[in-house]
Amino acid sequence: MSTPELIYKIATAETLAAADVAGTFTGMPIDAADGFIHFSTASQLAETLKLHFRGQRGLALFAVRCADMGEALVWEPSRGGALFPHVYGTFPMSAVVWRGSVDVGDDGSVDLPEAVR
């Protein structure tokens, strides 16, 4: 597997706003429960949104560079054995290199922003 330049995190707008104020992203409730922060690659993003965020509007979507995550970034098997990026611990909001928003239809359909690559 070739490591992509960017990985993407989906969060509520409220969670992202709180992270902006704190200067550190600590994750969503599911991240806290699982013990790591879930990320997706660009190619995994639409399926993640469909499976876990169906019917949600105004979700925050942001990207960080894999190289900036250091040893905290771990690739682990998940859905069907595919490797997903996980970050153990928190990270500074200064690591965020791109932000956008996304809506997921009630049927799981999603139009990803053009910047997702």
Secondary structure as UniProt FT lines:
FT   STRAND          6..11
FT   HELIX           13..22
FT   STRAND          24..25
FT   HELIX           29..34
FT   STRAND          37..38
FT   HELIX           42..52
FT   TURN            54..55
FT   STRAND          59..65
FT   HELIX           66..69
FT   HELIX           70..72
FT   STRAND          73..77
FT   HELIX           79..81
FT   STRAND          83..87
FT   STRAND          91..92
FT   HELIX           93..95
FT   STRAND          96..102
FT   TURN            106..107
FT   TURN            114..115
//
